[in-house]
């Protein structure tokens, strides 16, 4: 699979997994819809919608790498897809909503053949009252 095809597959696959975990794609909502919804939203790469920062919880994910792992006939035969998933919560790291959301996302990635791991300590923004919790997901394709 060419890199561009793999990137498209990864983006579609990740968005499908996040939706199946009960999250809503914030990239598809207009600013008014973002303000009105109580859903936990996710964005690809960055959140350009300032109103989401007032949400109790949201997720920003990015495609970090598509690293070649193996070759056959001088072509890449296997790649490791690595994504970064940041959970932002005003509820606190140990709040049931936070824990359940992370657990649902973990479960959906795992069911779809990905490895889901905690990769960083929490970053706490005490001024804005938000905690960032970072995970990663990887799969070999």
ZAMI-389271 format. One record per atom (N, C-alpha, C): residue number from 1; residue in three letters; atom name; x, y, z. Coordinates in nm, 3 decimals. Each point is the difference from the previous one (the first is absolute). Example, Ala and Ser with C-alpha at 12.3 -4.5 7.8 and 13.67 -1.06 7.14 Angstrom:
% ZAMI-389271
+------+------+------+---------+---------+---------+
| resi | resn | name |      c1 |      c2 |      c3 |
+------+------+------+---------+---------+---------+
|    1 |  ala |    N |   1.319 |  -0.569 |   0.780 |
|    1 |  ala |   CA |  -0.089 |   0.119 |   0.000 |
|    1 |  ala |    C |   0.090 |   0.120 |   0.000 |
|    2 |  ser |    N |  -0.035 |   0.105 |  -0.072 |
|    2 |  ser |   CA |   0.082 |   0.119 |   0.006 |
|    2 |  ser |    C |  -0.077 |   0.109 |   0.073 |
+------+------+------+---------+---------+---------+
END
This chain:
% ZAMI-389271
+------+------+------+---------+---------+---------+
| resi | resn | name |      c1 |      c2 |      c3 |
+------+------+------+---------+---------+---------+
|    1 |  unk |    N |   0.085 |  -0.117 |   0.000 |
|    1 |  unk |   CA |  -0.085 |   0.117 |   0.000 |
|    1 |  unk |    C |   0.090 |   0.124 |   0.000 |
|    2 |  unk |    N |  -0.030 |   0.092 |  -0.089 |
|    2 |  unk |   CA |   0.077 |   0.125 |  -0.004 |
|    2 |  unk |    C |  -0.027 |   0.084 |   0.125 |
|    3 |  unk |    N |   0.093 |   0.088 |   0.031 |
|    3 |  unk |   CA |  -0.011 |   0.080 |   0.121 |
|    3 |  unk |    C |  -0.129 |   0.082 |   0.002 |
|    4 |  unk |    N |  -0.034 |   0.064 |  -0.111 |
|    4 |  unk |   CA |  -0.122 |   0.081 |  -0.004 |
|    4 |  unk |    C |  -0.124 |  -0.085 |   0.024 |
|    5 |  unk |    N |  -0.002 |  -0.121 |  -0.057 |
|    5 |  unk |   CA |  -0.113 |  -0.091 |   0.023 |
|    5 |  unk |    C |  -0.006 |  -0.042 |   0.147 |
|    6 |  unk |    N |   0.116 |  -0.031 |   0.056 |
|    6 |  unk |   CA |   0.005 |  -0.041 |   0.140 |
|    6 |  unk |    C |  -0.043 |   0.114 |   0.092 |
|    7 |  unk |    N |   0.041 |   0.120 |  -0.031 |
|    7 |  unk |   CA |  -0.041 |   0.115 |   0.081 |
|    7 |  unk |    C |  -0.152 |   0.018 |  -0.004 |
|    8 |  unk |    N |  -0.058 |  -0.010 |  -0.118 |
|    8 |  unk |   CA |  -0.146 |   0.009 |  -0.013 |
|    8 |  unk |    C |  -0.071 |  -0.111 |   0.075 |
|    9 |  unk |    N |   0.053 |  -0.123 |  -0.012 |
|    9 |  unk |   CA |  -0.058 |  -0.113 |   0.073 |
|    9 |  unk |    C |   0.006 |   0.025 |   0.150 |
|   10 |  unk |    N |   0.115 |   0.047 |   0.049 |
|   10 |  unk |   CA |   0.018 |   0.023 |   0.143 |
|   10 |  unk |    C |  -0.098 |   0.105 |   0.051 |
|   11 |  unk |    N |  -0.011 |   0.111 |  -0.070 |
|   11 |  unk |   CA |  -0.091 |   0.107 |   0.043 |
|   11 |  unk |    C |  -0.144 |  -0.051 |   0.006 |
|   12 |  unk |    N |  -0.044 |  -0.069 |  -0.106 |
|   12 |  unk |   CA |  -0.137 |  -0.055 |  -0.002 |
|   12 |  unk |    C |  -0.021 |  -0.101 |   0.113 |
|   13 |  unk |    N |   0.097 |  -0.088 |   0.019 |
|   13 |  unk |   CA |  -0.009 |  -0.105 |   0.101 |
|   13 |  unk |    C |  -0.006 |   0.059 |   0.140 |
|   14 |  unk |    N |   0.085 |   0.097 |   0.029 |
|   14 |  unk |   CA |   0.005 |   0.061 |   0.132 |
|   14 |  unk |    C |  -0.130 |   0.075 |   0.030 |
|   15 |  unk |    N |  -0.049 |   0.075 |  -0.098 |
|   15 |  unk |   CA |  -0.125 |   0.073 |   0.021 |
|   15 |  unk |    C |  -0.117 |  -0.096 |   0.024 |
|   16 |  unk |    N |  -0.001 |  -0.111 |  -0.072 |
|   16 |  unk |   CA |  -0.106 |  -0.101 |   0.020 |
|   16 |  unk |    C |   0.009 |  -0.059 |   0.142 |
|   17 |  unk |    N |   0.122 |  -0.029 |   0.045 |
|   17 |  unk |   CA |   0.019 |  -0.056 |   0.134 |
|   17 |  unk |    C |  -0.045 |   0.100 |   0.108 |
|   18 |  unk |    N |   0.039 |   0.126 |  -0.015 |
|   18 |  unk |   CA |  -0.040 |   0.100 |   0.100 |
|   18 |  unk |    C |  -0.152 |   0.018 |   0.002 |
|   19 |  unk |    N |  -0.063 |  -0.003 |  -0.117 |
|   19 |  unk |   CA |  -0.147 |   0.008 |  -0.004 |
|   19 |  unk |    C |  -0.063 |  -0.120 |   0.068 |
|   20 |  unk |    N |   0.055 |  -0.120 |  -0.025 |
|   20 |  unk |   CA |  -0.057 |  -0.120 |   0.061 |
|   20 |  unk |    C |   0.021 |  -0.001 |   0.152 |
|   21 |  unk |    N |   0.096 |   0.081 |   0.049 |
|   21 |  unk |   CA |   0.020 |   0.014 |   0.145 |
|   21 |  unk |    C |  -0.093 |   0.105 |   0.059 |
|   22 |  unk |    N |  -0.085 |   0.059 |  -0.083 |
|   22 |  unk |   CA |  -0.100 |   0.095 |   0.050 |
|   22 |  unk |    C |   0.039 |   0.146 |  -0.011 |
|   23 |  unk |    N |   0.112 |   0.030 |  -0.067 |
|   23 |  unk |   CA |   0.042 |   0.138 |  -0.018 |
|   23 |  unk |    C |  -0.056 |   0.056 |  -0.131 |
|   24 |  unk |    N |  -0.006 |   0.131 |  -0.010 |
|   24 |  unk |   CA |  -0.055 |   0.068 |  -0.118 |
|   24 |  unk |    C |   0.111 |   0.077 |  -0.070 |
|   25 |  unk |    N |   0.003 |  -0.007 |  -0.132 |
|   25 |  unk |   CA |   0.103 |   0.067 |  -0.079 |
|   25 |  unk |    C |  -0.023 |   0.151 |  -0.003 |
|   26 |  unk |    N |   0.080 |   0.073 |   0.077 |
|   26 |  unk |   CA |  -0.013 |   0.145 |   0.007 |
|   26 |  unk |    C |   0.035 |   0.070 |  -0.129 |
|   27 |  unk |    N |   0.081 |  -0.066 |  -0.087 |
|   27 |  unk |   CA |   0.035 |   0.059 |  -0.129 |
|   27 |  unk |    C |  -0.121 |   0.018 |  -0.090 |
|   28 |  unk |    N |  -0.106 |  -0.076 |   0.026 |
|   28 |  unk |   CA |  -0.119 |   0.004 |  -0.085 |
|   28 |  unk |    C |  -0.108 |   0.096 |   0.052 |
|   29 |  unk |    N |   0.025 |   0.062 |   0.114 |
|   29 |  unk |   CA |  -0.099 |   0.088 |   0.061 |
|   29 |  unk |    C |   0.036 |   0.147 |  -0.022 |
|   30 |  unk |    N |  -0.103 |   0.082 |  -0.016 |
|   30 |  unk |   CA |   0.027 |   0.144 |  -0.007 |
|   30 |  unk |    C |   0.010 |   0.054 |   0.144 |
|   31 |  unk |    N |   0.052 |   0.120 |   0.018 |
|   31 |  unk |   CA |   0.022 |   0.053 |   0.135 |
|   31 |  unk |    C |  -0.124 |   0.001 |   0.088 |
|   32 |  unk |    N |  -0.117 |   0.027 |  -0.056 |
|   32 |  unk |   CA |  -0.123 |  -0.001 |   0.080 |
|   32 |  unk |    C |  -0.033 |  -0.141 |   0.049 |
|   33 |  unk |    N |   0.020 |  -0.100 |  -0.086 |
|   33 |  unk |   CA |  -0.027 |  -0.138 |   0.040 |
|   33 |  unk |    C |   0.096 |  -0.043 |   0.111 |
|   34 |  unk |    N |   0.126 |   0.044 |  -0.010 |
|   34 |  unk |   CA |   0.098 |  -0.033 |   0.103 |
|   34 |  unk |    C |  -0.043 |   0.057 |   0.134 |
|   35 |  unk |    N |  -0.047 |   0.123 |   0.000 |
|   35 |  unk |   CA |  -0.043 |   0.064 |   0.124 |
|   35 |  unk |    C |  -0.119 |  -0.071 |   0.062 |
|   36 |  unk |    N |  -0.093 |  -0.048 |  -0.084 |
|   36 |  unk |   CA |  -0.125 |  -0.057 |   0.049 |
|   36 |  unk |    C |   0.012 |  -0.144 |   0.047 |
|   37 |  unk |    N |   0.091 |  -0.076 |  -0.056 |
|   37 |  unk |   CA |   0.005 |  -0.143 |   0.032 |
|   37 |  unk |    C |   0.069 |  -0.027 |   0.133 |
|   38 |  unk |    N |  -0.051 |  -0.103 |   0.068 |
|   38 |  unk |   CA |   0.064 |  -0.047 |   0.122 |
|   38 |  unk |    C |   0.086 |  -0.123 |  -0.027 |
|   39 |  unk |    N |   0.006 |  -0.041 |  -0.127 |
|   39 |  unk |   CA |   0.081 |  -0.117 |  -0.037 |
|   39 |  unk |    C |   0.148 |   0.026 |   0.026 |
|   40 |  unk |    N |   0.073 |  -0.108 |   0.022 |
|   40 |  unk |   CA |   0.146 |   0.010 |   0.003 |
|   40 |  unk |    C |   0.045 |   0.003 |  -0.145 |
|   41 |  unk |    N |   0.068 |   0.106 |  -0.037 |
|   41 |  unk |   CA |   0.041 |   0.021 |  -0.139 |
|   41 |  unk |    C |   0.144 |  -0.042 |  -0.022 |
|   42 |  unk |    N |   0.032 |  -0.036 |  -0.125 |
|   42 |  unk |   CA |   0.139 |  -0.023 |  -0.037 |
|   42 |  unk |    C |   0.033 |   0.079 |  -0.125 |
|   43 |  unk |    N |   0.126 |   0.041 |  -0.007 |
|   43 |  unk |   CA |   0.052 |   0.072 |  -0.116 |
|   43 |  unk |    C |   0.126 |  -0.066 |  -0.049 |
|   44 |  unk |    N |   0.021 |   0.006 |  -0.131 |
|   44 |  unk |   CA |   0.124 |  -0.046 |  -0.062 |
|   44 |  unk |    C |   0.099 |   0.116 |   0.003 |
|   45 |  unk |    N |   0.115 |  -0.024 |   0.054 |
|   45 |  unk |   CA |   0.116 |   0.090 |   0.010 |
|   45 |  unk |    C |  -0.014 |   0.111 |   0.101 |
|   46 |  unk |    N |  -0.087 |   0.094 |  -0.023 |
|   46 |  unk |   CA |  -0.012 |   0.107 |   0.098 |
|   46 |  unk |    C |  -0.141 |   0.053 |   0.001 |
|   47 |  unk |    N |  -0.032 |   0.065 |   0.107 |
|   47 |  unk |   CA |  -0.133 |   0.054 |   0.017 |
|   47 |  unk |    C |   0.000 |   0.147 |  -0.040 |
|   48 |  unk |    N |  -0.061 |   0.027 |  -0.112 |
|   48 |  unk |   CA |  -0.006 |   0.139 |  -0.047 |
|   48 |  unk |    C |  -0.124 |   0.072 |   0.051 |
|   49 |  unk |    N |  -0.085 |  -0.073 |   0.071 |
|   49 |  unk |   CA |  -0.124 |   0.055 |   0.049 |
|   49 |  unk |    C |   0.016 |   0.037 |   0.147 |
|   50 |  unk |    N |   0.019 |   0.126 |   0.029 |
|   50 |  unk |   CA |   0.030 |   0.046 |   0.135 |
|   50 |  unk |    C |  -0.109 |  -0.040 |   0.099 |
|   51 |  unk |    N |  -0.124 |  -0.008 |  -0.041 |
|   51 |  unk |   CA |  -0.107 |  -0.029 |   0.094 |
|   51 |  unk |    C |   0.014 |  -0.139 |   0.062 |
|   52 |  unk |    N |   0.072 |  -0.089 |  -0.066 |
|   52 |  unk |   CA |   0.015 |  -0.135 |   0.055 |
|   52 |  unk |    C |   0.085 |   0.000 |   0.126 |
|   53 |  unk |    N |   0.083 |   0.100 |   0.018 |
|   53 |  unk |   CA |   0.086 |   0.002 |   0.118 |
|   53 |  unk |    C |  -0.083 |   0.019 |   0.127 |
|   54 |  unk |    N |  -0.125 |   0.036 |  -0.014 |
|   54 |  unk |   CA |  -0.090 |   0.011 |   0.115 |
|   54 |  unk |    C |  -0.073 |  -0.131 |   0.027 |
|   55 |  unk |    N |   0.024 |  -0.101 |  -0.082 |
|   55 |  unk |   CA |  -0.064 |  -0.130 |   0.018 |
|   55 |  unk |    C |   0.057 |  -0.069 |   0.124 |
|   56 |  unk |    N |  -0.081 |  -0.086 |   0.059 |
|   56 |  unk |   CA |   0.047 |  -0.076 |   0.116 |
|   56 |  unk |    C |   0.108 |  -0.099 |  -0.039 |
|   57 |  unk |    N |  -0.011 |  -0.052 |  -0.125 |
|   57 |  unk |   CA |   0.099 |  -0.096 |  -0.047 |
|   57 |  unk |    C |   0.001 |  -0.001 |  -0.152 |
|   58 |  unk |    N |   0.119 |  -0.010 |  -0.059 |
|   58 |  unk |   CA |   0.012 |  -0.016 |  -0.144 |
|   58 |  unk |    C |   0.131 |  -0.071 |  -0.031 |
|   59 |  unk |    N |   0.014 |  -0.045 |  -0.125 |
|   59 |  unk |   CA |   0.115 |  -0.079 |  -0.043 |
|   59 |  unk |    C |   0.059 |   0.062 |  -0.126 |
|   60 |  unk |    N |   0.133 |   0.007 |  -0.004 |
|   60 |  unk |   CA |   0.070 |   0.041 |  -0.122 |
|   60 |  unk |    C |   0.099 |  -0.111 |  -0.033 |
|   61 |  unk |    N |  -0.005 |  -0.048 |  -0.123 |
|   61 |  unk |   CA |   0.090 |  -0.107 |  -0.040 |
|   61 |  unk |    C |   0.078 |   0.043 |  -0.124 |
|   62 |  unk |    N |   0.116 |  -0.061 |  -0.019 |
|   62 |  unk |   CA |   0.079 |   0.028 |  -0.120 |
|   62 |  unk |    C |   0.071 |  -0.126 |  -0.044 |
|   63 |  unk |    N |   0.024 |  -0.006 |  -0.128 |
|   63 |  unk |   CA |   0.074 |  -0.111 |  -0.060 |
|   63 |  unk |    C |   0.147 |   0.035 |   0.011 |
|   64 |  unk |    N |   0.071 |  -0.069 |   0.090 |
|   64 |  unk |   CA |   0.139 |   0.036 |   0.031 |
|   64 |  unk |    C |   0.100 |  -0.058 |  -0.100 |
|   65 |  unk |    N |  -0.020 |  -0.126 |  -0.042 |
|   65 |  unk |   CA |   0.095 |  -0.058 |  -0.096 |
|   65 |  unk |    C |  -0.057 |  -0.123 |  -0.069 |
|   66 |  unk |    N |   0.057 |  -0.027 |  -0.116 |
|   66 |  unk |   CA |  -0.029 |  -0.120 |  -0.079 |
|   66 |  unk |    C |   0.135 |  -0.065 |  -0.031 |
|   67 |  unk |    N |   0.064 |  -0.056 |   0.100 |
|   67 |  unk |   CA |   0.138 |  -0.045 |  -0.008 |
|   67 |  unk |    C |   0.013 |  -0.135 |  -0.071 |
|   68 |  unk |    N |   0.088 |  -0.010 |  -0.101 |
|   68 |  unk |   CA |   0.026 |  -0.130 |  -0.064 |
|   68 |  unk |    C |   0.066 |  -0.096 |   0.100 |
|   69 |  unk |    N |  -0.048 |  -0.125 |   0.002 |
|   69 |  unk |   CA |   0.057 |  -0.101 |   0.089 |
|   69 |  unk |    C |   0.063 |  -0.117 |  -0.076 |
|   70 |  unk |    N |  -0.050 |  -0.026 |  -0.118 |
|   70 |  unk |   CA |   0.051 |  -0.114 |  -0.076 |
|   70 |  unk |    C |  -0.012 |   0.024 |  -0.149 |
|   71 |  unk |    N |   0.089 |  -0.063 |  -0.076 |
|   71 |  unk |   CA |   0.005 |   0.018 |  -0.144 |
|   71 |  unk |    C |  -0.008 |  -0.135 |  -0.070 |
|   72 |  unk |    N |  -0.058 |   0.001 |  -0.121 |
|   72 |  unk |   CA |  -0.004 |  -0.117 |  -0.087 |
|   72 |  unk |    C |   0.011 |   0.049 |  -0.143 |
|   73 |  unk |    N |   0.091 |  -0.059 |  -0.076 |
|   73 |  unk |   CA |   0.022 |   0.042 |  -0.139 |
|   73 |  unk |    C |   0.025 |   0.151 |  -0.009 |
|   74 |  unk |    N |   0.082 |   0.052 |   0.090 |
|   74 |  unk |   CA |   0.037 |   0.141 |   0.003 |
|   74 |  unk |    C |  -0.117 |   0.096 |   0.021 |
|   75 |  unk |    N |  -0.109 |  -0.050 |   0.054 |
|   75 |  unk |   CA |  -0.116 |   0.083 |   0.031 |
|   75 |  unk |    C |  -0.035 |  -0.019 |   0.147 |
|   76 |  unk |    N |  -0.061 |   0.103 |   0.057 |
|   76 |  unk |   CA |  -0.044 |  -0.011 |   0.139 |
|   76 |  unk |    C |  -0.112 |  -0.103 |   0.008 |
|   77 |  unk |    N |   0.018 |  -0.101 |   0.085 |
|   77 |  unk |   CA |  -0.099 |  -0.105 |   0.014 |
|   77 |  unk |    C |  -0.085 |   0.018 |   0.126 |
|   78 |  unk |    N |   0.060 |   0.061 |   0.103 |
|   78 |  unk |   CA |  -0.070 |   0.020 |   0.127 |
|   78 |  unk |    C |   0.034 |   0.138 |   0.055 |
|   79 |  unk |    N |  -0.101 |   0.069 |   0.047 |
|   79 |  unk |   CA |   0.019 |   0.131 |   0.065 |
|   79 |  unk |    C |  -0.065 |  -0.002 |   0.137 |
|   80 |  unk |    N |   0.057 |   0.079 |   0.089 |
|   80 |  unk |   CA |  -0.059 |   0.021 |   0.132 |
|   80 |  unk |    C |  -0.071 |   0.135 |  -0.003 |
|   81 |  unk |    N |  -0.131 |  -0.002 |   0.023 |
|   81 |  unk |   CA |  -0.078 |   0.123 |   0.007 |
|   81 |  unk |    C |  -0.006 |   0.040 |   0.147 |
|   82 |  unk |    N |   0.041 |   0.123 |   0.030 |
|   82 |  unk |   CA |   0.006 |   0.049 |   0.138 |
|   82 |  unk |    C |  -0.080 |   0.128 |   0.009 |
|   83 |  unk |    N |  -0.096 |   0.004 |   0.093 |
|   83 |  unk |   CA |  -0.077 |   0.122 |   0.021 |
|   83 |  unk |    C |   0.011 |   0.045 |   0.145 |
|   84 |  unk |    N |  -0.014 |   0.129 |   0.019 |
|   84 |  unk |   CA |  -0.002 |   0.060 |   0.132 |
|   84 |  unk |    C |  -0.145 |   0.042 |   0.028 |
|   85 |  unk |    N |  -0.047 |  -0.032 |   0.121 |
|   85 |  unk |   CA |  -0.137 |   0.032 |   0.038 |
|   85 |  unk |    C |   0.005 |   0.075 |   0.133 |
|   86 |  unk |    N |  -0.042 |   0.125 |  -0.002 |
|   86 |  unk |   CA |   0.000 |   0.082 |   0.122 |
|   86 |  unk |    C |  -0.143 |   0.021 |   0.048 |
|   87 |  unk |    N |  -0.025 |  -0.041 |   0.123 |
|   87 |  unk |   CA |  -0.129 |   0.022 |   0.066 |
|   87 |  unk |    C |   0.015 |   0.126 |   0.085 |
|   88 |  unk |    N |  -0.088 |   0.096 |  -0.019 |
|   88 |  unk |   CA |  -0.001 |   0.122 |   0.081 |
|   88 |  unk |    C |  -0.126 |  -0.003 |   0.085 |
|   89 |  unk |    N |   0.016 |   0.016 |   0.131 |
|   89 |  unk |   CA |  -0.115 |  -0.007 |   0.088 |
|   89 |  unk |    C |   0.004 |   0.107 |   0.108 |
|   90 |  unk |    N |  -0.115 |   0.058 |   0.026 |
|   90 |  unk |   CA |  -0.018 |   0.093 |   0.111 |
|   90 |  unk |    C |  -0.058 |  -0.075 |   0.121 |
|   91 |  unk |    N |  -0.033 |  -0.126 |  -0.020 |
|   91 |  unk |   CA |  -0.063 |  -0.080 |   0.105 |
|   91 |  unk |    C |   0.102 |  -0.063 |   0.094 |
|   92 |  unk |    N |   0.123 |  -0.009 |  -0.042 |
|   92 |  unk |   CA |   0.104 |  -0.066 |   0.079 |
|   92 |  unk |    C |   0.030 |  -0.137 |  -0.055 |
|   93 |  unk |    N |   0.122 |  -0.042 |   0.020 |
|   93 |  unk |   CA |   0.048 |  -0.127 |  -0.055 |
|   93 |  unk |    C |  -0.076 |  -0.120 |   0.055 |
|   94 |  unk |    N |  -0.043 |   0.006 |   0.125 |
|   94 |  unk |   CA |  -0.065 |  -0.114 |   0.063 |
|   94 |  unk |    C |  -0.152 |   0.007 |   0.001 |
|   95 |  unk |    N |  -0.057 |   0.099 |  -0.066 |
|   95 |  unk |   CA |  -0.146 |   0.012 |  -0.010 |
|   95 |  unk |    C |  -0.054 |  -0.117 |  -0.083 |
|   96 |  unk |    N |  -0.115 |  -0.051 |   0.038 |
|   96 |  unk |   CA |  -0.058 |  -0.116 |  -0.070 |
|   96 |  unk |    C |  -0.019 |   0.025 |  -0.149 |
|   97 |  unk |    N |  -0.042 |   0.119 |  -0.038 |
|   97 |  unk |   CA |  -0.019 |   0.030 |  -0.143 |
|   97 |  unk |    C |   0.133 |  -0.009 |  -0.074 |
|   98 |  unk |    N |   0.104 |   0.054 |   0.058 |
|   98 |  unk |   CA |   0.133 |  -0.005 |  -0.061 |
|   98 |  unk |    C |   0.045 |  -0.145 |  -0.015 |
|   99 |  unk |    N |  -0.008 |  -0.075 |   0.108 |
|   99 |  unk |   CA |   0.045 |  -0.140 |  -0.002 |
|   99 |  unk |    C |  -0.081 |  -0.085 |  -0.097 |
|  100 |  unk |    N |  -0.132 |   0.019 |  -0.003 |
|  100 |  unk |   CA |  -0.085 |  -0.078 |  -0.090 |
|  100 |  unk |    C |   0.027 |   0.034 |  -0.147 |
|  101 |  unk |    N |   0.023 |   0.128 |  -0.027 |
|  101 |  unk |   CA |   0.029 |   0.040 |  -0.138 |
|  101 |  unk |    C |   0.131 |  -0.063 |  -0.047 |
|  102 |  unk |    N |   0.103 |   0.010 |   0.080 |
|  102 |  unk |   CA |   0.129 |  -0.060 |  -0.036 |
|  102 |  unk |    C |  -0.013 |  -0.151 |  -0.015 |
|  103 |  unk |    N |  -0.074 |  -0.063 |   0.088 |
|  103 |  unk |   CA |  -0.020 |  -0.145 |  -0.007 |
|  103 |  unk |    C |  -0.072 |  -0.041 |  -0.128 |
|  104 |  unk |    N |  -0.104 |   0.076 |  -0.039 |
|  104 |  unk |   CA |  -0.072 |  -0.031 |  -0.124 |
|  104 |  unk |    C |   0.090 |   0.014 |  -0.122 |
|  105 |  unk |    N |   0.082 |   0.106 |  -0.001 |
|  105 |  unk |   CA |   0.092 |   0.020 |  -0.112 |
|  105 |  unk |    C |   0.103 |  -0.113 |  -0.004 |
|  106 |  unk |    N |   0.055 |  -0.035 |   0.115 |
|  106 |  unk |   CA |   0.095 |  -0.112 |   0.011 |
|  106 |  unk |    C |  -0.063 |  -0.128 |  -0.055 |
|  107 |  unk |    N |  -0.121 |  -0.029 |   0.045 |
|  107 |  unk |   CA |  -0.069 |  -0.122 |  -0.042 |
|  107 |  unk |    C |  -0.020 |  -0.005 |  -0.152 |
|  108 |  unk |    N |  -0.043 |   0.111 |  -0.058 |
|  108 |  unk |   CA |  -0.025 |   0.003 |  -0.145 |
|  108 |  unk |    C |   0.129 |  -0.015 |  -0.081 |
|  109 |  unk |    N |   0.107 |   0.068 |   0.042 |
|  109 |  unk |   CA |   0.127 |  -0.017 |  -0.071 |
|  109 |  unk |    C |   0.048 |  -0.144 |   0.011 |
|  110 |  unk |    N |  -0.008 |  -0.057 |   0.119 |
|  110 |  unk |   CA |   0.046 |  -0.138 |   0.021 |
|  110 |  unk |    C |  -0.081 |  -0.098 |  -0.083 |
|  111 |  unk |    N |  -0.133 |   0.017 |  -0.004 |
|  111 |  unk |   CA |  -0.085 |  -0.088 |  -0.081 |
|  111 |  unk |    C |   0.036 |   0.005 |  -0.148 |
|  112 |  unk |    N |   0.057 |   0.112 |  -0.043 |
|  112 |  unk |   CA |   0.034 |   0.018 |  -0.140 |
|  112 |  unk |    C |   0.147 |  -0.030 |  -0.030 |
|  113 |  unk |    N |   0.070 |  -0.066 |   0.093 |
|  113 |  unk |   CA |   0.136 |  -0.046 |  -0.025 |
|  113 |  unk |    C |   0.111 |   0.098 |   0.034 |
|  114 |  unk |    N |  -0.034 |   0.113 |   0.061 |
|  114 |  unk |   CA |   0.100 |   0.100 |   0.038 |
|  114 |  unk |    C |   0.049 |  -0.028 |   0.141 |
|  115 |  unk |    N |   0.121 |   0.050 |   0.031 |
|  115 |  unk |   CA |   0.050 |   0.002 |   0.137 |
|  115 |  unk |    C |  -0.024 |   0.140 |   0.054 |
|  116 |  unk |    N |  -0.060 |   0.010 |   0.115 |
|  116 |  unk |   CA |  -0.035 |   0.129 |   0.061 |
|  116 |  unk |    C |   0.079 |   0.013 |   0.129 |
|  117 |  unk |    N |   0.083 |   0.106 |   0.012 |
|  117 |  unk |   CA |   0.091 |   0.013 |   0.113 |
|  117 |  unk |    C |   0.002 |   0.141 |   0.056 |
|  118 |  unk |    N |   0.023 |   0.011 |   0.129 |
|  118 |  unk |   CA |   0.024 |   0.130 |   0.064 |
|  118 |  unk |    C |   0.146 |   0.035 |  -0.026 |
|  119 |  unk |    N |   0.026 |   0.123 |  -0.047 |
|  119 |  unk |   CA |   0.137 |   0.032 |  -0.039 |
|  119 |  unk |    C |   0.060 |   0.120 |   0.072 |
|  120 |  unk |    N |  -0.077 |   0.072 |   0.078 |
|  120 |  unk |   CA |   0.056 |   0.119 |   0.064 |
|  120 |  unk |    C |  -0.073 |   0.029 |   0.131 |
|  121 |  unk |    N |   0.071 |   0.066 |   0.087 |
|  121 |  unk |   CA |  -0.063 |   0.047 |   0.122 |
|  121 |  unk |    C |  -0.100 |   0.109 |  -0.035 |
|  122 |  unk |    N |  -0.095 |   0.022 |   0.088 |
|  122 |  unk |   CA |  -0.102 |   0.102 |  -0.024 |
|  122 |  unk |    C |   0.062 |   0.139 |   0.006 |
|  123 |  unk |    N |  -0.053 |   0.086 |  -0.084 |
|  123 |  unk |   CA |   0.036 |   0.142 |   0.004 |
|  123 |  unk |    C |  -0.122 |   0.073 |   0.054 |
|  124 |  unk |    N |   0.019 |   0.075 |   0.107 |
|  124 |  unk |   CA |  -0.111 |   0.070 |   0.063 |
|  124 |  unk |    C |   0.018 |   0.150 |  -0.020 |
|  125 |  unk |    N |  -0.102 |   0.061 |  -0.060 |
|  125 |  unk |   CA |  -0.003 |   0.145 |  -0.018 |
|  125 |  unk |    C |  -0.090 |   0.055 |   0.111 |
|  126 |  unk |    N |   0.061 |   0.041 |   0.110 |
|  126 |  unk |   CA |  -0.079 |   0.044 |   0.115 |
|  126 |  unk |    C |  -0.072 |   0.131 |  -0.025 |
|  127 |  unk |    N |   0.053 |   0.084 |  -0.087 |
|  127 |  unk |   CA |  -0.065 |   0.128 |  -0.030 |
|  127 |  unk |    C |  -0.134 |  -0.024 |  -0.069 |
|  128 |  unk |    N |   0.000 |  -0.091 |  -0.099 |
|  128 |  unk |   CA |  -0.123 |  -0.028 |  -0.074 |
|  128 |  unk |    C |  -0.076 |  -0.120 |   0.054 |
|  129 |  unk |    N |   0.056 |  -0.068 |   0.098 |
|  129 |  unk |   CA |  -0.069 |  -0.112 |   0.063 |
|  129 |  unk |    C |  -0.020 |  -0.120 |  -0.088 |
|  130 |  unk |    N |   0.100 |  -0.032 |  -0.082 |
|  130 |  unk |   CA |  -0.013 |  -0.113 |  -0.091 |
|  130 |  unk |    C |   0.121 |  -0.092 |   0.012 |
|  131 |  unk |    N |  -0.026 |  -0.130 |  -0.009 |
|  131 |  unk |   CA |   0.105 |  -0.101 |   0.006 |
|  131 |  unk |    C |   0.012 |  -0.067 |  -0.136 |
|  132 |  unk |    N |   0.122 |  -0.017 |  -0.048 |
|  132 |  unk |   CA |   0.028 |  -0.070 |  -0.125 |
|  132 |  unk |    C |   0.054 |  -0.138 |   0.035 |
|  133 |  unk |    N |  -0.060 |  -0.104 |  -0.057 |
|  133 |  unk |   CA |   0.042 |  -0.138 |   0.023 |
|  133 |  unk |    C |   0.035 |  -0.059 |  -0.136 |
|  134 |  unk |    N |   0.127 |  -0.042 |  -0.019 |
|  134 |  unk |   CA |   0.047 |  -0.044 |  -0.132 |
|  134 |  unk |    C |   0.012 |  -0.151 |  -0.009 |
|  135 |  unk |    N |  -0.056 |  -0.052 |  -0.109 |
|  135 |  unk |   CA |   0.009 |  -0.141 |  -0.036 |
|  135 |  unk |    C |   0.053 |  -0.011 |  -0.142 |
|  136 |  unk |    N |   0.036 |  -0.122 |  -0.039 |
|  136 |  unk |   CA |   0.035 |  -0.027 |  -0.139 |
|  136 |  unk |    C |  -0.071 |  -0.127 |  -0.043 |
|  137 |  unk |    N |  -0.012 |  -0.015 |  -0.130 |
|  137 |  unk |   CA |  -0.053 |  -0.123 |  -0.056 |
|  137 |  unk |    C |   0.089 |  -0.036 |  -0.119 |
|  138 |  unk |    N |   0.032 |  -0.128 |  -0.012 |
|  138 |  unk |   CA |   0.085 |  -0.046 |  -0.111 |
|  138 |  unk |    C |  -0.059 |  -0.127 |  -0.061 |
|  139 |  unk |    N |   0.030 |  -0.015 |  -0.128 |
|  139 |  unk |   CA |  -0.040 |  -0.122 |  -0.071 |
|  139 |  unk |    C |   0.100 |  -0.022 |  -0.113 |
|  140 |  unk |    N |   0.026 |  -0.127 |  -0.029 |
|  140 |  unk |   CA |   0.087 |  -0.035 |  -0.113 |
|  140 |  unk |    C |  -0.088 |  -0.032 |  -0.120 |
|  141 |  unk |    N |   0.031 |   0.064 |  -0.113 |
|  141 |  unk |   CA |  -0.078 |  -0.020 |  -0.123 |
|  141 |  unk |    C |   0.095 |  -0.039 |  -0.112 |
+------+------+------+---------+---------+---------+
END
